[in-house]
Amino acid sequence: MREMREPVHGIDRKAIGWWMLQTIAVMVPVFLGMAAVGWFFEITRPFLPYALLLATAFLLTGVFVEPFWRFRVHRWETTDTAVYARTGWLVREWRAAPLSRVQTVDASQGPLEQALGLSTLVITTASSSGAIKINGLDKGTADRVAHELTDVAELIPGDAT
């Protein structure tokens, strides 16, 4: 059996901050919700320290472990024939898609990505596994790669099915 191709490109270092901010954006409402429950429902107060401890563990892991781990794992590459991507942190996913199967190429940006100058490249293929997403790319890189993939995919005959 052949060894899976290791994608050669890493993602932008700003993705670490993006993942940290995502964790904080999720956890702040959790902490506020726990505070509200403790304030309005006295019966929950004895359990609040345990809930706070668990939520704090999730917050610390999501800010100080996950982003750095993901940064080391996330890699991507495009060639004249295929797109390769490796993602994840607890569960890793390795994907490859031949350009002959590419149907659409999009670059998208959420609000935090816009603020950090990052972009996500989404390559939709004729696959039941869904699109290949390459997160944490510099916006300029994502735009350039999207145009390159579109140009190469247009040269391949067929309807990508």
C-alpha positions in Angstrom: 0.0 0.0 0.0 1.3 3.5 -0.9 2.1 6.0 1.8 -0.3 9.0 1.9 1.1 12.1 0.4 2.2 14.6 3.0 0.9 18.1 2.1 3.9 20.5 1.9 2.3 23.9 2.9 1.5 25.0 6.4 -1.2 27.6 7.2 -0.8 31.2 8.3 0.4 31.6 11.9 -2.5 34.0 12.6 -4.8 30.9 12.6 -3.6 30.3 16.1 -5.2 33.5 17.2 -8.3 32.8 15.2 -8.8 29.5 17.0 -8.1 31.1 20.4 -10.7 33.8 19.7 -13.2 31.2 18.5 -12.8 29.3 21.8 -13.2 32.4 23.9 -16.3 33.5 21.9 -17.9 30.1 22.7 -16.9 30.0 26.3 -17.8 33.5 27.4 -21.5 32.8 27.0 -21.0 29.5 28.9 -19.5 31.3 31.8 -22.2 34.0 31.7 -24.9 31.3 31.6 -23.4 29.5 34.6 -23.3 32.8 36.5 -26.9 33.6 35.7 -28.1 30.1 36.7 -26.2 30.4 40.0 -27.6 33.9 40.6 -31.2 33.0 39.9 -31.3 29.3 41.1 -29.8 29.0 44.6 -30.2 25.2 44.5 -27.5 25.0 41.7 -24.9 27.0 43.7 -23.2 23.9 45.4 -22.6 22.5 41.9 -21.3 25.7 40.4 -17.6 25.3 41.4 -17.5 21.9 39.6 -19.1 23.3 36.5 -16.7 26.3 36.6 -13.8 24.0 37.0 -14.9 21.9 34.0 -15.6 25.0 31.9 -12.2 26.5 32.8 -10.5 23.2 31.8 -12.2 23.5 28.4 -11.3 27.1 28.1 -7.6 26.6 28.9 -7.4 23.6 26.6 -9.1 25.5 23.8 -6.8 28.5 24.2 -3.4 27.0 25.1 -3.4 23.5 23.6 -5.8 23.1 20.7 -4.7 26.0 18.5 -1.0 25.1 18.6 -1.7 21.5 18.0 -4.0 22.2 15.1 -1.4 24.6 13.7 1.2 21.8 13.6 -1.3 19.3 12.0 -3.0 21.5 9.4 -1.2 21.3 6.0 -2.3 21.7 2.4 -1.0 21.4 -1.1 -2.2 21.8 -4.7 -0.6 20.3 -7.7 -1.5 20.2 -11.4 -3.6 17.0 -10.7 -4.9 17.2 -7.1 -5.6 19.0 -3.9 -4.3 17.6 -0.6 -5.3 18.7 2.9 -4.7 17.4 6.4 -6.7 18.8 9.3 -7.8 18.1 12.9 -6.3 17.9 16.3 -7.9 15.0 18.2 -9.3 13.4 15.1 -7.1 14.0 12.1 -8.4 13.9 8.5 -6.4 13.5 5.4 -8.1 14.3 2.1 -7.1 14.3 -1.5 -9.2 15.3 -4.5 -8.2 14.9 -8.1 -8.8 18.2 -10.0 -10.9 16.3 -12.5 -13.5 16.0 -9.7 -13.5 19.7 -8.7 -16.9 21.4 -9.1 -16.4 24.7 -7.4 -13.6 26.6 -5.7 -14.6 29.3 -3.1 -12.7 31.5 -0.7 -14.8 32.5 2.4 -14.2 34.7 5.4 -16.1 34.9 8.7 -15.9 38.0 10.8 -12.9 36.9 12.8 -11.1 35.8 9.7 -11.7 39.2 8.1 -10.3 40.9 11.2 -7.2 38.8 11.0 -6.7 38.8 7.2 -7.4 35.1 7.0 -9.6 33.1 4.6 -10.9 29.5 4.2 -10.6 27.8 0.8 -13.5 25.5 0.0 -13.0 23.0 -2.8 -16.3 21.3 -3.6 -15.9 18.0 -5.4 -18.2 15.3 -6.9 -17.7 13.3 -3.6 -20.2 12.2 -1.0 -17.6 13.1 1.6 -18.2 16.8 1.0 -15.9 19.7 0.3 -12.2 20.0 1.2 -11.8 23.0 3.5 -8.4 24.6 4.0 -8.7 26.9 7.0 -6.3 29.5 8.2 -4.9 30.7 4.9 -3.7 34.2 4.4 -6.4 36.0 2.3 -4.0 36.7 -0.6 -2.8 33.0 -0.7 -6.4 31.8 -0.6 -7.4 34.1 -3.5 -4.4 33.1 -5.5 -4.9 29.4 -5.0 -8.6 29.7 -5.8 -7.8 31.4 -9.1 -5.1 28.8 -9.9 -7.4 25.9 -9.1 -10.2 27.4 -11.2 -7.8 27.9 -14.1 -6.5 24.3 -13.9 -10.0 22.8 -13.4 -11.2 24.6 -16.5 -8.6 22.9 -18.6 -9.8 19.4 -17.6 -12.5 18.0 -19.8 -15.7 16.6 -18.4 -18.3 17.7 -15.9 -16.5 16.7 -12.6 -19.0 13.9 -11.9 
